[in-house]
Amino acid sequence: EKDEPGEEVRVTYRELLELTCRLGNTLKRQGVKQGDRVTIYMPPCPLAVASMLACARIGAVHAVVFAGFSAESLADRI
């Protein structure tokens, strides 16, 4: 669900799997490998979920920070 009441995005398992695999391959092409640390900074959405799953799929340790934090709070979380 989005921030606004009544707004939602529906994604099938197949769509989520395809997006997760594409993101995982993109991360690997960018040099991310098993054991690397990745911080995901984006609002809650299907792409954020796929990003988390892609990191888990390739074995990268990931932390999630949703948008809205100050620079200092963001630095503490990263």
Beta strands, then each sheet from edge to edge (+ up, - down):
strand 1: 37-41
strand 2: 61-65
sheet 1: 1+ 2+
end
